[in-house]
Structures are given as structure tokens and as C-alpha cells.
Amino acid sequence: MTPFEVPATAIDIDLNGRWMLTGGGHDVPIDFPGDVHSALLAAGIIEEPYWRDREAALDWVHQTEWTATRQFDWTGAGRQTLTLDRLDCHAVVTVNGTQVGRPGSAFLRHDLDVTAALVPGINEIAIRFLSNSAIAAEAAANAPIPIPYMAQNCRLPHYNFLRKPQCDAGWDWGIALSPIGLLGGAVLRATDPVRLDDVMVRQIHDGGRVRVEVTLHVQTDTAEQVTARMELDGRVVERDVQLWPGPCETSLSVEVETPRLWWPAGHGTQETYDLQVSIGDQSRTLRIGLREVELVTDADEIGHRFAFRINGREIFMKGANWIPADALPGRATPEATADLLDSAVGAGMNMIRVWGGGRYEDDWFYEMCSERGLMVWQDFMFACNLYPSNDRAWLDLVRAEARQQVRRLSAHPCMALWCGDNELVGALKWFPEAAANRDRYLAMYDRLNHALEEVVQDAGPDVPFWPSSPSVGPLDFGDGWHDDTSGDMHFWDVWHSAKDFEHYRSVRPRFCSEFGFQSFPSARLTETFTLPSDRNVSSRVMDVHQRNDGGNARIVETIARYFRFPDGFDDMAWLSQISQGLAMKTAIEFWRSSKPRCMGTLYWQLNDTWPVASWSSLEYGGGWKALHYLARRFHADVMVTCQPDPQTGHLILWAVNDTAGPVSLSVAARTVWFDRDMETAGDWPVVVPPDRAVEVARVTVPEDAFVHFEWADTDGVHRGENEYLPKRPKDYDLGAPVVTATQSDGTVTLSTDRPALYVTWDAGGDTVWSDNCLTLLPGRPRVLTPQRHRNSHLPPSSPRVRCLQG
């Protein structure tokens, strides 16, 4: 359900669906929920925004004022509330020509009293969308002190003055379209005598029992006595409540004696309950899950820990950062989003971080995460800028936003953390204005951060609050980019400073919530936004579809560092994905081997908002890059990795266990040459406890060889293969492996005449395979089975097999 849905009555009117849109000399239909760009595209007024370099030619859309109108028949009585959810962003709303509201935030549900404006019979509602860009420029010009923004990321200026997705102005992976629209929908609600606005759900776990408490936040114009009701797990609680004019609240609770617990993916089932609440004639039905979430930040001999404890068990969090599913909200459908979340779980993830430069997602998004066992680290929507928190009205708007969102999302068991912002502490050093007067801007930041913290404290959700990401800890404004002793870390030295992949082993974060490496999208996707003449990494169009300064050059330079240079554009795109996968494999396997010092890795980023070169492991449209297949292996609950010991020169095999109990493994290693037969390097039994990584064995490898190893538990549940190359792939004489792909009954059998690295079948295709991008050894064929076929808007792929060549 959306935050404002109530059971329909004869006088509740759904205002979603067809409206008429006027502006810029055009009159076209628009469907709400929806956005202006999508309506213009459907009407043939504009062409595909993602094609080549068309982006800037569409700036007139966000620079224009648009008016959406529709009529409706009303014959009701009593107080009437027009609820507009996530109107983006500044607008003037009228009913029958009478102004009833002037919303100014895309992150709010606006409840407008329209009783006096309605007439019996036909009524007309109009929403005049103001130009976000013009409002931002005006706010910046009128600010009493300069509030700089991240110009390197944002093609459109001053969007830090707007409460709308910051990436709508562009980002270092995003197109700048600044969409306008009504994204959550509209309804006319009969709200007499009581209007139920929010339901705050809390759960308190104690001694194997759970007390579920709900607080009903209501609005009434007159003194009323009503009945509040709560039903959960067959138990019903009712209470007569006296309400007084204005905002009111009342709380009810039910105790569950033998709860069925909700667990993250890979650690148990996702049990849920139906929770029904009502007050007066207003009611809600919510799907909740019972789980206890704790953030462990105790001091230790290193600094301070950062670990999530779920239902009393510390769980290593494996996942990625989430950005909006599409730059055009109308394309971010439940179906497209479900595909992305299915792929996240399919790669062994149990957490995603909803990043602070995007948006608070729809309720159905969090329901999908809960169903899949994906825990959500939720940022408040602030990223990489300074913000006008010196402005009382702006800060009050933020407080209202935070209160609504904390209450709205409180029912979802996937919720694991409320985080104040993304990289705002670092932003204090990024702008000359703040560097010249850090005290002023630090005080302004503290006002914003403290306001968010107080909202969370007052609401009392059952998930913790963390001040910022990265952060060394509360009220500590230290360097979360380089301090690996406490808190969560963003580690960007490898990408932004062009360090070698091996540099990931120079730090051991307590929890790394951002790090990443870029790649190009598949050739198949690139063909959808380019002409053949554009398909060169230094072409203007490819530069437009690369938003990080120097990004394409860095991808190419890194390929040259690790691999032999490819012959053509298609091979360049594929090899960039291998490079990206190797970078993330190096980082995550090393950090997992330091468990429990490190208790989480969330790489940047899961998805893309448009076809672009970026850090994503799922390219635009949801296709699996090589990294995503590698992630499924390095995220395995039981995993063996090989790490170099710089002090002794040995290679150490480490076994990592993320399950709830000890696992008995058999580990076997072999030495592999590219030009002669393999040799056994050793076999070892090992019992791996759930709370740390353990050393299995130390091996040495000849200079012209690499080590390949496999493992299995006694039941065959946990098994896998891995390899470690002491040198970079280009430094080996790889030769020219002859890899054969044999298709039969939907499966593909891969075989080779000599060791072949990163053997990939059907790169960028719509079929999700049981394995891919793997090391193939002679005499050991591998069978790939289709696990899922994705519904894609792309033309069919032409499957082929690739591997590294000497």
C-alpha cells in the first residue's frame, strides 16, 4: 500500500490515471503517477533522451512550467483532504481556481485541506509545476551566505537548495534531466472526523518474546472520542481515545509469545505477519516481520567495531549501493526493480544501501526487499554537497520529511539503519568557501545532522541511527576515507587515485560501505545509444556516456596495466568488465579474510540509471556484467580465498564461513601452468567457525604458474572453486586456448585444450547462467545451466564465448 491508502468508500476518489498536461506550446495526456518527460516521449514530442548526446537538447523541458489538470465528480460532505505523494518538486495546486497548497519537496506526502474549495458536482484540480532549475537558481541568488554545490557531478546548478533527488541534476554516473511529475499519486480522502496520517511500528525483543507497538498519528479539527484498534497474530487490542483539535497520537501494543523470526537472505526464512490498525473509520493493513537489529560499535584494541547483529547473531553484510532504477521515474517500474533485486540476491547479497543522492523508494520497493531478505541501509537524502541548513524554513521542511519517512518505513523488516547523509563531512573540505570558514559550515552541517538524529530519537524506531557515511563515529569529523580502525569507510584510492588493485590490501576496514571500479557496458547495450561511428572509447558520444572526469582513459590505462591490449571495441568493453571484476574480487576476498575485523562490504554500485560507463555490476536494463557473476562466487557463504603474505612471500589459503555454525571443509589445491600438466599442491581438512576466517595452509607457486583450489563440505552444500595469480594476467604466456561451447537442451558445456582465464559465455545476454566468467582447466569441462531468463527491451543477443588470450 502507499502511505496514504485507506479502504475505499463511496466518497474517496482515486485521482490517479489520465490527466492533461500543458506547457511549452504542447498539450498532451499524462498518467499519474508519472513524469513529464515520459509523457512527452509517449506523445512523440521528444525523442529517446538516452540516445547519443541528446541530453542537453532536452533542457527546455525542466526549464518550462507545466500544468496538469483533470476533472472529477464530487458529491460528498465533511472534511476533504487532497493527498499528493512525492510531488516533484515545487508546484502550485489549485482546486476550482482556488490555491490549496504550494508543495516544495519531492520527499513528502502533502495532505492539503480542500474542503472549502470543493463544489457539488464537477470539480477541476490543477497542478502547476514550477521550473526546478529556476527555483534553485533563485534560492541560491537570495541566500545570505554562499552554499556551494558539487559542480563536477551536477550539470544543473544549485540543486542542493531543492528537496528532490540530487542525481536529477546529474552525477558522475548520471544523466541530468531533472524530471518533474507526481510520482506517488493522488487521492481525495474523506477525513471527517479523523485523518490517519502515519503509523509508526516498533518491536521490542526480550527473552524470546516480541512486543509490537504501534503509534497512530492522526489529525482532527474537533474534539472527538474514537476507538483505536490493533490486530496481530490473532490478538486484538482496542482502546477508546479522546482526541483534541490538531495533531494527535495514540499507541497500542500486542505481545507475540513464540515469534516466527524474519532473517536476512542466506540466514533463515523471511517470516511475516499481517498487522491491521484502525482509528475511527481510517485503517491500514501492513505486512511486518519480527527481527531485532543492533549496530555493534564497541571499542576494541583496534578502535571501534562496526557490525550488524540480527536476532542476536552478528552477520557479515554483503551487498552493493542502490541508486534510482532509472533516470526517468516512469521507467522505474516494479517489474524492472524486482529484476534488479532478484539479481542482487542471486549474487549472494543480503544488504543494499539506498544512497543519499537518490530518493526514498516506494513502499513496494521495501516490500520486495523484505520478501527477498535484503536488508536496507537507508540514507537520508543528502549527498556530497553543502546545504542551506541556516534557513529555518528549509530545515523545518527537512524535519517534516524525516518524520514522515521514518514512520512510513518503520513497518518494513528489511530496514537495518538510518544514516544521516552521504559524504557531507568530506564536503566540508571540498569547497573553498568551507575551507576558508570551516567553523561556519561545520555548524550548519551539525544543525542538519542533529535535526535528523533528533527526529530518529523522537520516533524511536527499532533500527539504529548512524550520523554519516563514511563516519568514524558520532561527533567525530575525522577522515572516513582513510581511517580503517573505526566506523564505516569509503575507500576510493584505487579508482580516483589510479592505484593498483593490490592497494586494496593496504587497508582493512571495519565496514566498507563504498568502493568501486568502472567498466563499459556490454557491446549489446552500447549499440542501443550509439551509431557505429561512435563505438570508440574516445568518441564524443562515449565521453557523454561517461560522467566521471577521465574515466574512460582510466579504464583503458588499467586494462593496459593488467591485460594485453584488446584488438577492437567489443573486446575492450568485455575486458573492462573483467578488469572491474578483478578489482572487486581483490578487495572483497581480502576484506572477508580479515573477518571479524571487517564485517561488511557494500560495493559501488549495483545498478545504472541509463546506459553509461560506470561502477555498476548490473548495466542499464539489468544485464549481468562480469563482476556480478564474480560477486556470486566471492559472496558465497562459505568461501576459500588465497592471499599473499608480504612478510614471508607465502600464499595463504583462508577459509571464511558466514553461516550460523561450524563447517567442516576439504580443501584441495593444484599448481597450474599454461603450457604443461597441472600438479597437486596439497589437500587439507579444516573446521571453519562462524565467527572468523581461519588459515587453511600456506603454499608456494613457481613463477610461471598459478594456484587453483576447490573446496566442499561433507554434505556437498558448500562447494566452490577459486584461483590466485601471483602475477598480472598479461605477464603470463597465456597462449591461445581453444574453448568449445556445446549447447544441448538449454545447457552449455564449456571445455578447453589448455588453462583459460575468465571464460565468459553470452556476455550481456538476458539469460542468467549458473556460473560464468570462470577459470576453465583442460579435462575439467563445466556445464552452465540457465537459472532465469530476464525480460529485456534489448534486441536478442548473439551468444559467443570469450577468454583471455596471450
Secondary structure, 3 states (H helix, E strand, C coil): CCCCCCCCCCCCEECCEEEEEEECCEEEEEEECEEHHHHHHHCCCCCCCCCCCCHHHHHHHHHCCEEEEEEEEECCCCCEEEEEEEEECEEEEEECCEEEECCEECCCEEEEECHHHCCCEEEEEEEEECCHHHHHHHHHHHCCCCCCCCCCCCCCCCHHHCECCHHHHCECCECCCCCCEEEEEEEEEECCCEEEEEEEEEEEEECCEEEEEEEEEEEECCCEEEEEEEEECCEEEEEEEEECCEEEEEEEEEEECCCCEECCCCCCCECCEEEEEEECCEEEEEEECECCEEEECCECCCCECCEEEECCEEECEEEEEECCCCCCHHHCCHHHHHHHHHHHHHCCCCEEEECCCCCCCCHHHHHHHHHHCCEEEEECCCECCCCCCCCHHHHHHHHHHHHHHHHHHCCCCCEEEEECCECHHHHCCCCHHHHHCHHHHHHHHHHHHHHHHHHHHHHCCCCCEECCECECECCECCCCCCCCCECEEECCHHHHCCCCHHHHHHCCCCCEEECCCCECCCHHHHCCCCCHHHCCCCCHHHHHCCCCCCHHHHHHHHHHHHCCCCCCHHHHHHHHHHHHHHHHHHHHHHHHCCCCCCCEEEECCCCCCCCCCECCCECCCCCECHHHHHHHHHCCCEEEEEEECCCCCCEEEEEEECCCCCEEEEEEEEEEECCCCCEEEEEEEEEECCCCCEEEEEECCCCCEEEEEEEEECCCCCEEEEEECCCCHHHCCCCCCCEEEEEECCEEEEEECCCEEEEEECCCCCEEECCCCEEEECCECEEECEEEECCCCCCCCCCCEECCCC
